[in-house]
């Protein structure tokens, strides 16, 4: 990737201090401060990371061709499942959420806010139950550690020893739900 002309990327200028790179939707996004001049230099600096992410995405896209979505679960059934996991994990993690919100989300499976609200992407209804279980635990772990740092991943690993494989599965399923998301 010495030449980035073959790489699809979008540039977004925002009122931020430092540039960052994201692959939230499978396409490289350059989030740059408004006066940022040399995005080619940024791409060159992070080319190993970009290559690694692109390979991960390509592998997930290939693997997604062998998977199927659960088309039978309703949002009501999903809410029942989520409620049970929230109760269980609040106890295990000694935490308490404020409320659970359900909506279709374009870039993530779920989120946990500083106000202790859990927002669930209704597209979880299409996932295997083990992934739903993991997502809830992952989000509630943010009540203990906000960032995805070593402490956070250690908490996750205590419960889900194979969390790296689960994270890969989530990426695979993310590509599968894109058709539903875009309709």
URLINCOR-V10760 format. One line per field, one symbol per residue. ss: DSSP state (@ for helix, = for strand, . for the rest). A space follows every 50 residues. Layout:
ss = ???
//
This chain:
ss = ...@@@..======.....===.....======.....@@@@@@@.@@@@ @@@@@@@@@@@@@@..........@@@@@@@@@@@@@@@@@@@.....== ===......===....=====@@@@@..@@@@@@@@@@@@@........@ @@@@@@@@@...@@@@@@@@@@@@@@@@@@@..
//
